[in-house]
């Protein structure tokens, strides 16, 4: 299967509409949350590729308008990570733009709890990732997909 990253789609749509090449973080920071969320929703609604793995990014599944679109694109698999593991990733990659204004552990934990509720309700499958090698996670995802898509060639 092919792979697509919604963040890259957002950045491409922004370049097409606005001109400059900016990252999602820069778009969020320079143009604001609402502008970014609208651009994210537009990018997602234009996504029509079938038979592809789409990485949505952490906040994309939160708005109801995005949830409806995601459900039309196929099965949704929630790659669930322990909050401590997520914090470690943030130490390496940096705090997400949505948490820059309130980077406390308490705000992060509130965000994790909110997202977990939405992701769990939206997901067709949940794959725990903490402490697992990428090959193991991939195998679990592929197994789920194969078990639920036998009619697809």
C-alpha positions in Angstrom: 0.0 0.0 0.0 1.0 3.6 -0.5 1.6 6.0 2.4 0.5 9.6 2.7 1.0 12.0 5.5 -1.8 14.6 6.1 0.7 17.1 7.3 2.5 17.0 3.9 -0.9 17.4 2.2 -1.7 20.4 4.4 1.7 22.0 3.5 1.2 21.4 -0.2 -2.3 22.9 -0.1 -0.9 25.9 1.8 1.8 26.4 -0.9 -0.8 26.2 -3.6 -3.0 28.8 -2.0 -0.6 31.1 -0.3 2.8 30.6 -2.0 5.5 30.2 0.6 6.6 26.7 1.7 5.9 26.5 5.4 5.7 23.6 7.8 2.5 22.8 9.7 4.0 24.2 12.8 4.8 27.4 11.0 1.4 27.6 9.4 -0.3 27.1 12.9 2.0 29.6 14.5 1.9 32.3 11.8 -1.7 32.1 10.8 -3.4 30.8 13.9 -5.3 27.8 15.1 -8.6 28.4 13.2 -6.8 29.0 9.9 -4.8 25.8 10.4 -7.9 23.7 11.3 -9.7 24.9 8.2 -6.7 24.1 6.0 -6.5 20.7 7.6 -10.2 20.0 7.0 -9.9 21.1 3.4 -6.9 18.9 2.8 -8.6 15.9 4.4 -11.8 16.5 2.4 -9.8 16.5 -0.9 -8.1 13.2 0.0 -9.6 10.6 -2.3 -6.8 8.1 -2.6 -8.0 4.6 -1.9 -5.9 1.7 -0.6 -3.4 3.9 1.2 -2.2 4.3 4.7 -2.9 7.9 5.8 -1.1 9.4 8.8 -3.4 12.1 10.2 -1.4 13.7 12.9 -2.7 14.0 16.5 -5.4 16.7 16.1 -6.9 15.9 12.8 -9.5 13.3 14.1 -10.8 15.7 16.7 -13.2 17.9 14.8 -16.5 16.2 13.9 -16.2 17.4 10.3 -12.9 15.5 10.0 -14.3 12.4 11.7 -17.0 12.0 9.1 -14.5 12.3 6.2 -12.1 9.8 7.9 -14.9 7.3 8.2 -15.5 7.5 4.4 -11.8 6.8 3.6 -11.7 3.3 5.2 -10.7 1.7 8.4 -9.2 3.7 11.2 -6.5 2.3 13.4 -5.5 4.1 16.5 -1.9 3.6 17.3 -2.0 4.1 21.1 1.1 5.1 22.9 1.6 5.5 26.6 1.7 9.2 27.7 5.2 8.8 29.1 6.4 7.5 25.7 4.6 10.5 24.0 6.4 12.9 26.4 9.8 11.3 25.4 9.0 11.9 21.7 8.1 15.5 22.4 11.5 16.0 24.1 13.1 14.9 20.9 10.8 16.5 18.3 9.6 19.5 20.3 6.2 20.5 21.8 3.4 20.5 19.2 2.2 23.9 18.1 -1.1 23.3 19.8 0.6 23.1 23.2 3.1 25.9 22.8 0.8 28.4 24.7 0.3 25.9 27.6 3.3 23.5 27.7 2.7 22.1 31.1 2.4 18.4 31.9 -1.1 18.9 33.1 -2.2 20.5 29.8 -0.5 17.7 27.9 -2.3 15.1 30.0 -5.6 16.8 29.4 -4.9 16.7 25.7 -4.0 13.0 25.8 -7.2 12.2 27.7 -9.4 14.2 25.3 -7.8 12.6 22.3 -7.9 9.1 23.7 -11.7 9.4 24.1 -12.2 10.6 20.5 -9.7 8.1 19.0 -11.2 5.2 20.8 -14.7 6.0 19.7 -13.6 6.5 16.1 -11.2 3.6 15.8 -12.0 0.3 14.1 -9.0 -1.1 15.9 -6.6 0.0 18.6 -3.0 -1.2 18.5 -0.9 -0.5 21.6 2.6 0.6 20.5 4.5 1.3 23.7 7.5 -1.0 24.2 7.0 -2.7 20.8 9.3 -2.7 17.8 8.0 -1.1 14.7 7.9 -4.5 13.0 5.6 -5.9 15.7 3.2 -2.9 15.4 3.2 -3.2 11.6 2.4 -6.9 11.8 -0.5 -6.3 14.1 -1.9 -3.6 11.8 -1.5 -5.8 8.7 -3.1 -8.7 10.5 -6.1 -6.6 11.4 -6.4 -5.2 7.9 -6.2 -8.6 6.3 -8.8 -10.1 8.6 -11.2 -7.3 7.8 -10.6 -6.9 4.1 -10.6 -10.3 2.6 -12.9 -9.2 -0.2 -10.4 -6.5 -1.4 -7.8 -7.5 -3.9 
